[in-house]
Amino acid sequence: MVRAMYGVMFLGIFLGVTSFSGRVLAGEDRSDDRVYQYVVKSAEGEFDAISAALETTAETAGWQVLSQTDAGVPDGCSYRARVLVLYDAAYASALLEANRITGPFAAVDRINLFEDENGTHVSLVNPVCINRTVLMDDEAYRTLSE
């Protein structure tokens, strides 16, 4: 369920966006043990344009963008970072059906856009890792994460 939803999001956001390009990671660096996964390394394009493209494409793919927030950076740091907070009602409903007590903690998803000395990158919250943690190792996380 979740992998199918995220598959749509990956395709929509990272393969359908034409206003920036970069190395899309198809399976590399996607360990189920990591909370965040790189999905694009060294994106080419203006930071704000990439952010706008991510927001537009997420909405087109059916995700509601709840917030877009610039992350704080130390004084004198020239790098930028932004977090897009996303929500999908069907995904949230499936989580609540699996566990009404802890499911809500995984209902909101995040896309991270950030710069470092190697360029501009995009990462996502790993749904398998989050579901396993939030559903407290209940085997339902496996079904939701397939």
Beta strands, then each sheet from edge to edge (+ up, - down):
strand 1: 21-24
strand 2: 36-44
strand 3: 64-70
strand 4: 81-87
strand 5: 108-116
strand 6: 119-125
sheet 1: 1+ 2- 6+ 5- 4+ 3-
end
